[in-house]
Amino acid sequence: GGSAAAAATLVACDRLWGTGLDAEQLHALAARLGADVPFLLHGGTAVGTGRGEKLRPVPVRGRFHWVLALSHHGLSTPAVFREFDRISEPRPTDINPGLLAALADGDTSGVGSLLGNDLQQAAINLQPELADVLAMGCEAGAVGALVSGSGPTIVFLAGAPAAADAISDRLVLSSRVRAVRRVHGPVSGARVVS
């Protein structure tokens, strides 16, 4: 989305204009552009703290296969946060150590079972059809699923490329899904490709 475009633009402008900014300088500029732009600048897998701009790399083994279900309708991020504030009580924001261990072990099922997004219920409250799409992907074989960020994109973790095919094939038939994309990770951050 927009944050990935911002990271790519930052890297491209640095190269085009020959500014020669180092990684720390690019990171500082990325943080000013948006909370998740630094992550998209660096890529990989990381835990973000602060507003999301303070990154700690996380070791990951293997490749994870994801299917993205894109919605016909957008969601207002401020509206999702207002709904979150309305329905949620304060709670700890610690990362589950089991999730970190599953990532380090390349345990796709373990990662899938520990996926979570505190904003998910707020997004579903504002766009109830997201719950139907989540159910479809899980019924098609996803080992994990969640609303991405404040939505409305939904991501499904597949156990293998063939499972990603099955999930994609099911979702593409749904009138509730505008488009389906297959991706894998972890991947490097924004960079100029020659």
Backbone bond lengths (Angstrom), bond angles and torsions (degrees), N, CA, C in turn:
res aa  C-N    CA-C-N  psi(-1)  N-CA   C-N-CA  omega(-1)  CA-C   N-CA-C  phi
1 G - - - 1.436 - - 1.511 111.41 -
2 G 1.308 114.62 -150.58 1.452 121.35 -175.76 1.516 113.79 -61.94
3 S 1.320 117.37 -36.68 1.468 120.03 -179.16 1.518 111.58 -68.93
4 A 1.337 116.72 -37.73 1.465 119.81 176.37 1.520 110.19 -65.66
5 A 1.333 116.13 -40.39 1.470 120.13 177.34 1.528 110.66 -63.44
6 A 1.320 117.20 -39.03 1.469 120.75 179.19 1.528 110.82 -64.10
7 A 1.335 117.36 -43.56 1.468 120.24 178.58 1.525 110.91 -63.52
8 A 1.330 116.45 -43.80 1.464 120.36 179.27 1.524 111.26 -63.55
9 T 1.328 116.75 -41.38 1.466 120.92 179.19 1.520 110.91 -64.14
10 L 1.315 116.57 -40.65 1.460 121.02 178.79 1.527 110.73 -60.64
11 V 1.326 116.97 -46.54 1.467 121.32 179.36 1.524 110.30 -65.73
12 A 1.319 117.22 -42.09 1.470 120.86 -179.07 1.526 111.23 -65.01
13 C 1.323 117.25 -43.43 1.466 120.06 179.76 1.519 111.25 -65.69
14 D 1.322 117.34 -38.65 1.468 120.40 176.95 1.522 109.75 -58.89
15 R 1.319 117.46 -43.78 1.461 121.20 -179.67 1.523 111.04 -70.65
16 L 1.350 116.23 -46.91 1.461 121.35 -176.74 1.520 111.96 -61.08
17 W 1.318 116.15 -43.73 1.462 120.69 -176.77 1.529 112.83 -88.71
18 G 1.336 117.02 -4.38 1.459 120.87 177.62 1.521 113.51 62.55
19 T 1.328 117.34 34.79 1.470 119.72 -177.48 1.519 112.48 -72.59
20 G 1.330 117.76 -25.01 1.462 120.72 176.95 1.516 113.93 64.83
21 L 1.334 117.31 31.70 1.459 120.01 179.55 1.522 109.86 -66.44
22 D 1.342 115.98 140.85 1.461 118.66 176.76 1.527 109.80 -82.94
23 A 1.325 115.66 174.69 1.468 120.96 -175.24 1.524 112.18 -58.65
24 E 1.319 117.00 -39.21 1.476 120.65 -179.73 1.530 111.30 -65.73
25 Q 1.326 117.21 -41.33 1.463 120.80 178.62 1.533 111.23 -66.92
26 L 1.328 116.71 -42.58 1.467 119.98 177.10 1.533 110.67 -62.67
27 H 1.326 116.15 -39.70 1.467 120.89 178.96 1.529 110.30 -61.36
28 A 1.327 116.98 -44.63 1.473 120.43 -179.78 1.529 111.10 -62.30
29 L 1.323 117.01 -41.87 1.463 120.10 177.20 1.533 110.65 -65.56
30 A 1.332 116.59 -41.40 1.467 120.83 179.59 1.529 110.31 -60.63
31 A 1.324 117.49 -41.72 1.467 121.10 -179.78 1.526 111.57 -63.33
32 R 1.321 117.02 -31.03 1.469 120.15 177.85 1.524 111.11 -73.37
33 L 1.337 117.09 -26.77 1.464 120.92 -179.76 1.521 112.45 -76.95
34 G 1.329 117.81 -32.72 1.461 120.94 -178.85 1.511 111.33 175.74
35 A 1.327 116.24 155.31 1.458 121.68 -173.95 1.530 113.43 -60.55
36 D 1.337 118.00 -35.82 1.458 118.94 -177.18 1.530 113.87 -102.55
37 V 1.327 117.50 3.61 1.469 120.09 179.22 1.536 111.17 -65.09
38 P 1.355 120.38 -39.66 1.471 118.15 177.63 1.527 113.30 -58.12
39 F 1.339 117.29 -39.77 1.466 118.87 178.59 1.518 110.63 -60.86
40 L 1.315 117.07 -43.77 1.457 120.74 -178.29 1.524 111.51 -71.07
41 L 1.303 116.94 -22.27 1.458 121.68 174.23 1.531 109.92 -70.10
42 H 1.343 116.68 -42.51 1.466 121.64 -175.04 1.524 113.51 -91.33
43 G 1.334 117.90 -36.32 1.454 121.60 -179.53 1.517 112.64 73.00
44 G 1.325 115.18 -162.25 1.452 120.59 -177.52 1.517 110.77 75.54
45 T 1.305 116.31 -148.48 1.452 123.17 176.62 1.516 106.52 -127.48
46 A 1.332 116.40 132.70 1.461 119.74 -176.15 1.514 109.90 -153.16
47 V 1.322 114.40 158.34 1.455 121.85 170.68 1.514 106.15 -99.89
48 G 1.324 115.76 127.30 1.459 120.82 179.05 1.520 110.23 -103.32
49 T 1.320 116.29 134.67 1.458 121.78 174.71 1.519 108.17 -125.01
50 G 1.335 116.17 -177.17 1.464 119.91 -171.90 1.513 106.53 70.17
51 R 1.310 116.71 -129.45 1.473 120.57 173.30 1.518 110.71 -86.43
52 G 1.322 115.18 -1.21 1.462 122.00 -175.20 1.510 111.12 119.44
53 E 1.324 116.33 -7.06 1.467 121.30 -174.89 1.527 113.56 -84.66
54 K 1.334 118.60 -16.83 1.468 121.65 178.05 1.520 106.98 -92.46
55 L 1.326 115.89 112.39 1.459 120.72 -171.22 1.519 112.30 -110.80
56 R 1.331 114.58 136.93 1.458 121.93 173.29 1.522 106.95 -122.19
57 P 1.357 117.32 115.07 1.462 119.54 -179.18 1.533 111.40 -59.09
58 V 1.319 115.03 146.58 1.460 123.01 178.89 1.528 107.59 -120.35
59 P 1.334 117.51 129.26 1.474 118.59 178.07 1.524 111.31 -69.76
60 V 1.334 114.41 139.33 1.469 121.60 -179.51 1.516 108.11 -137.09
61 R 1.318 115.57 137.65 1.459 120.68 174.63 1.521 108.40 -109.06
62 G 1.307 115.96 134.46 1.456 120.88 173.73 1.514 113.89 85.12
63 R 1.303 113.59 -170.40 1.461 123.05 -178.02 1.519 108.20 -120.95
64 F 1.312 115.93 137.47 1.449 122.16 178.94 1.526 108.60 -109.76
65 H 1.329 116.19 135.71 1.462 122.67 -177.09 1.525 109.14 -104.06
66 W 1.330 115.65 125.96 1.460 122.58 -175.29 1.519 110.32 -122.68
67 V 1.322 115.00 148.29 1.461 121.86 172.54 1.520 106.28 -121.57
68 L 1.328 116.10 129.77 1.464 121.66 -179.96 1.516 109.13 -107.73
69 A 1.317 116.42 130.45 1.461 122.36 175.46 1.524 107.46 -107.15
70 L 1.313 116.14 115.43 1.459 121.71 -178.48 1.520 109.49 -93.41
71 S 1.313 115.86 138.64 1.460 122.25 -175.40 1.527 111.08 -89.39
72 H 1.323 115.15 158.03 1.462 121.01 173.96 1.528 111.48 -72.76
73 H 1.324 116.81 -25.46 1.458 122.10 -173.01 1.521 110.21 -122.61
74 G 1.319 116.23 143.21 1.448 120.93 176.11 1.518 111.68 -82.33
75 L 1.313 115.00 171.68 1.453 122.14 173.65 1.515 107.42 -129.22
76 S 1.304 116.67 138.56 1.457 121.65 176.81 1.532 108.84 -76.77
77 T 1.332 116.96 120.01 1.469 119.96 178.49 1.523 111.36 -57.19
78 P 1.345 120.14 -46.34 1.473 118.44 177.31 1.527 112.73 -58.93
79 A 1.333 117.56 -37.30 1.468 120.20 179.07 1.527 110.85 -66.02
80 V 1.321 117.16 -39.67 1.464 120.07 178.24 1.522 109.98 -64.11
81 F 1.325 117.68 -42.77 1.465 119.98 178.70 1.526 111.33 -66.00
82 R 1.315 118.12 -37.09 1.478 119.91 176.15 1.520 110.32 -62.69
83 E 1.332 116.47 -42.77 1.465 120.39 178.44 1.528 110.38 -65.59
84 F 1.313 117.27 -40.18 1.464 121.08 176.61 1.529 110.35 -58.71
85 D 1.336 116.17 -46.89 1.463 120.01 179.10 1.527 111.23 -61.26
86 R 1.333 116.76 -35.65 1.459 120.87 -178.70 1.531 112.24 -69.29
87 I 1.333 117.38 -38.84 1.463 120.24 -172.08 1.525 114.51 -100.23
88 S 1.321 118.10 -8.97 1.463 120.06 -170.05 1.514 112.91 -113.62
89 E 1.307 114.06 146.73 1.458 122.26 171.51 1.523 107.83 -97.48
90 P 1.328 117.93 151.12 1.478 119.01 175.74 1.532 110.61 -58.47
91 R 1.311 115.87 141.03 1.458 120.97 178.45 1.519 109.18 -151.97
92 P 1.328 116.74 163.82 1.471 119.42 -179.72 1.526 111.37 -62.04
93 T 1.303 115.33 152.06 1.463 120.87 179.94 1.524 111.54 -115.22
94 D 1.310 116.98 23.26 1.465 120.91 -179.66 1.526 111.01 -66.04
95 I 1.317 115.48 148.35 1.459 121.78 175.25 1.528 107.46 -82.14
96 N 1.316 116.62 132.54 1.451 121.72 179.50 1.530 109.19 -62.90
97 P 1.351 118.34 121.55 1.468 119.99 179.03 1.531 112.56 -59.68
98 G 1.334 116.96 -28.86 1.460 119.91 177.08 1.516 112.16 -63.57
99 L 1.326 116.90 -35.44 1.460 120.87 177.20 1.524 110.16 -65.17
100 L 1.325 116.51 -44.42 1.466 120.12 179.12 1.527 110.88 -62.64
101 A 1.333 116.65 -39.83 1.464 120.43 178.36 1.529 110.75 -66.29
102 A 1.329 117.40 -42.03 1.462 120.78 179.08 1.528 110.89 -62.90
103 L 1.322 117.68 -40.32 1.466 120.90 176.50 1.525 110.78 -62.19
104 A 1.332 116.52 -45.90 1.469 121.01 -179.03 1.522 111.54 -63.83
105 D 1.342 116.90 -31.72 1.460 121.50 -179.63 1.527 112.83 -86.89
106 G 1.336 117.66 -10.33 1.458 120.57 -175.17 1.518 111.96 70.47
107 D 1.325 116.65 28.99 1.463 123.56 -177.03 1.530 109.59 -87.57
108 T 1.319 116.49 91.70 1.461 121.45 -175.60 1.526 111.94 -59.57
109 S 1.307 117.76 -45.04 1.470 120.01 179.82 1.522 111.24 -63.61
110 G 1.326 116.22 -39.93 1.464 120.04 177.44 1.516 111.79 -62.84
111 V 1.323 116.56 -43.55 1.469 120.42 177.16 1.527 109.12 -61.67
112 G 1.312 116.04 -47.40 1.472 120.43 -177.85 1.513 113.05 -58.69
113 S 1.321 116.54 -39.51 1.465 119.49 -177.69 1.525 112.43 -73.57
114 L 1.326 117.11 -16.06 1.468 120.36 -176.39 1.528 113.49 -109.78
115 L 1.341 117.45 5.79 1.458 120.09 177.36 1.524 109.77 -65.09
116 G 1.313 116.35 143.67 1.447 119.71 176.56 1.518 111.04 -161.20
117 N 1.311 115.39 154.78 1.452 122.30 178.71 1.521 107.48 -146.56
118 D 1.309 116.53 113.73 1.465 120.60 -178.61 1.521 113.01 -61.27
119 L 1.328 117.87 -22.60 1.463 121.31 -179.41 1.523 113.21 -86.79
120 Q 1.328 117.19 -6.74 1.463 120.29 -172.78 1.524 113.00 -58.39
121 Q 1.323 118.59 -49.32 1.460 119.60 -176.76 1.525 111.13 -64.43
122 A 1.326 116.61 -36.76 1.470 119.36 177.54 1.528 110.27 -62.75
123 A 1.332 117.11 -43.01 1.464 120.70 178.73 1.527 110.59 -63.44
124 I 1.329 117.26 -42.02 1.461 120.82 179.01 1.528 110.65 -65.51
125 N 1.317 117.81 -38.44 1.470 120.09 177.61 1.525 111.07 -58.97
126 L 1.326 116.87 -36.20 1.460 121.00 -178.39 1.527 112.98 -85.04
127 Q 1.333 116.60 -24.44 1.460 121.24 179.88 1.537 107.73 -140.47
128 P 1.341 116.70 78.85 1.475 121.45 -172.05 1.519 115.47 -56.12
129 E 1.331 118.86 -27.27 1.464 119.86 -179.58 1.529 112.55 -63.52
130 L 1.343 117.88 -15.71 1.458 119.88 176.46 1.525 111.07 -60.56
131 A 1.324 117.16 -34.46 1.467 120.80 178.52 1.526 110.88 -62.43
132 D 1.322 116.97 -38.59 1.469 120.68 178.41 1.530 110.87 -65.18
133 V 1.319 116.85 -41.14 1.464 120.74 -179.95 1.525 109.80 -66.99
134 L 1.332 117.22 -41.95 1.469 120.19 176.13 1.527 110.41 -56.76
135 A 1.324 116.75 -45.77 1.464 121.11 -179.34 1.526 111.23 -63.39
136 M 1.338 117.54 -41.00 1.470 120.98 -179.91 1.518 111.47 -59.60
137 G 1.329 116.13 -47.53 1.463 119.94 -178.59 1.515 112.37 -64.89
138 C 1.327 116.10 -37.98 1.469 119.42 178.41 1.519 110.58 -68.27
139 E 1.326 117.39 -40.97 1.466 121.05 177.67 1.528 111.42 -64.32
140 A 1.340 116.49 -27.50 1.466 120.60 179.61 1.525 112.50 -82.96
141 G 1.343 117.33 -3.03 1.453 119.40 173.42 1.513 117.32 118.33
142 A 1.314 118.75 6.99 1.466 119.72 178.19 1.528 109.88 -63.42
143 V 1.334 116.61 139.50 1.466 120.61 176.86 1.520 111.16 -88.06
144 G 1.326 116.46 -8.62 1.455 122.32 176.49 1.508 109.17 -165.94
145 A 1.331 115.84 153.15 1.463 120.15 -179.33 1.505 109.04 -155.98
146 L 1.324 115.79 148.59 1.450 120.72 174.49 1.516 110.61 -164.57
147 V 1.321 114.58 158.23 1.454 121.13 170.52 1.526 105.94 -71.58
148 S 1.318 117.02 134.70 1.458 121.66 -179.84 1.521 110.14 -83.70
149 G 1.312 117.18 121.82 1.457 121.48 178.43 1.513 111.15 55.61
150 S 1.332 116.17 -129.71 1.461 120.47 178.84 1.531 111.45 -89.86
151 G 1.329 116.87 8.90 1.457 121.56 176.07 1.512 111.95 82.18
152 P 1.300 115.15 -177.73 1.455 129.61 4.51 1.531 114.64 -92.89
153 T 1.353 118.28 2.08 1.462 119.36 179.31 1.522 109.63 -64.36
154 I 1.333 115.19 139.24 1.459 121.41 176.76 1.520 107.71 -114.19
155 V 1.335 116.01 137.68 1.460 121.29 178.62 1.520 109.78 -114.47
156 F 1.332 115.03 138.53 1.454 122.64 179.31 1.518 108.24 -121.18
157 L 1.313 116.80 131.55 1.454 121.82 175.76 1.522 108.27 -93.48
158 A 1.328 115.35 127.04 1.461 121.52 179.88 1.518 109.22 -105.33
159 G 1.331 116.40 147.00 1.452 121.15 -179.44 1.518 113.79 -73.43
160 A 1.327 117.20 -21.30 1.465 122.22 -177.34 1.528 107.96 -163.40
161 P 1.335 117.45 165.18 1.466 119.26 178.52 1.525 113.58 -55.70
162 A 1.338 118.54 -38.54 1.467 120.35 179.63 1.524 110.76 -64.61
163 A 1.319 117.34 -36.53 1.466 120.41 177.20 1.521 110.18 -67.47
164 A 1.318 117.00 -37.24 1.472 120.37 176.89 1.529 109.70 -63.40
165 D 1.328 116.68 -38.18 1.468 120.23 176.05 1.528 110.87 -59.62
166 A 1.327 116.31 -46.36 1.469 120.74 -178.30 1.528 111.28 -63.76
167 I 1.317 116.43 -41.85 1.471 120.50 179.15 1.529 109.33 -64.38
168 S 1.317 116.31 -46.53 1.473 121.16 179.08 1.519 110.90 -58.98
169 D 1.337 116.22 -46.27 1.461 120.62 -178.74 1.529 111.28 -60.01
170 R 1.311 117.34 -38.01 1.471 120.53 -179.88 1.523 110.85 -71.29
171 L 1.325 117.15 -45.56 1.463 121.02 -175.02 1.528 112.61 -68.75
172 V 1.325 117.01 -34.15 1.460 119.81 -177.29 1.527 111.29 -65.37
173 L 1.322 117.28 -20.04 1.461 121.58 178.94 1.528 113.16 -82.98
174 S 1.315 117.14 -11.21 1.460 120.61 -175.06 1.523 111.94 -83.96
175 S 1.314 116.06 134.82 1.465 120.58 175.67 1.525 111.09 -72.73
176 R 1.324 117.56 -12.08 1.475 121.72 179.44 1.528 112.34 -84.04
177 V 1.331 116.61 -7.07 1.464 121.96 -176.94 1.523 108.80 -115.41
178 R 1.342 116.53 125.17 1.465 121.22 179.31 1.519 111.88 -76.50
179 A 1.336 116.18 -40.68 1.461 121.20 -178.62 1.522 108.82 -157.74
180 V 1.323 115.05 157.74 1.460 121.80 178.43 1.523 107.38 -124.60
181 R 1.321 116.10 137.14 1.464 121.30 178.27 1.518 108.64 -129.23
182 R 1.330 115.59 144.46 1.463 121.91 175.01 1.515 107.61 -108.48
183 V 1.319 116.35 133.49 1.460 121.89 177.75 1.526 108.30 -140.27
184 H 1.314 115.99 167.39 1.456 120.62 174.63 1.524 108.47 -139.59
185 G 1.286 115.39 162.05 1.448 119.29 -179.80 1.521 109.82 -160.25
186 P 1.289 117.09 168.93 1.458 125.00 6.63 1.528 112.21 -77.35
187 V 1.330 114.47 158.11 1.461 122.49 177.49 1.521 109.15 -130.12
188 S 1.317 114.95 161.27 1.461 119.02 177.78 1.524 109.54 -71.19
189 G 1.307 115.56 165.33 1.449 120.98 178.83 1.522 112.33 -78.87
190 A 1.321 115.21 -168.74 1.463 121.77 -178.50 1.525 110.32 -59.36
191 R 1.307 115.71 133.86 1.468 120.57 178.13 1.521 109.15 -155.95
192 V 1.308 115.76 157.63 1.456 121.56 176.41 1.515 107.82 -82.54
193 V 1.324 117.09 129.18 1.462 122.02 179.76 1.515 107.33 -105.48
194 S 1.318 115.56 129.93 1.472 119.28 179.85 1.489 111.42 -99.00
